């Protein structure tokens, strides 16, 4: 998949704020919302966007940090589903 200027803009916006709505991404990239959604889904499908992550503040989590980190590790999905 080739990445154009609009894709780069979308990636910059997502990198700055992964929780930004499709509508806001579209507005900042000067495209329609359906186009933004289509482009993002295409980049996800082609592994250009491989995921969205939370960065946890271990100081605030204190002793609970290991529990929270364990919960979010993909390889522990079976453990969490039980």
FENVEN-V425175 format. One record per residue. RES is the residue in one small letter. PHI is phi as a letter, one per 40 degrees, with the letter a starting at -180 (999 if undefined). Layout:
BEGIN
RES_PHI, RES_PHI
END
This chain:
BEGIN
x_999, x_c, x_b, x_b, x_d, x_c, x_c, x_c, x_c, x_d, x_c, x_c, x_c, x_c, x_c, x_c, x_a, x_c, x_c, x_c, x_c, x_d, x_c, x_c, x_d, x_d, x_c, x_c, x_c, x_f, x_b, x_c, x_c, x_d, x_c, x_c, x_d, x_d, x_c, x_c, x_c, x_c, x_c, x_c, x_c, x_c, x_g, x_c, x_b, x_b, x_i, x_b, x_b, x_c, x_b, x_c, x_c, x_c, x_c, x_c, x_c, x_f, x_c, x_c, x_d, x_c, x_c, x_c, x_c, x_d, x_c, x_c, x_c, x_d, x_c, x_b, x_d, x_c, x_c, x_c, x_c, x_c
END
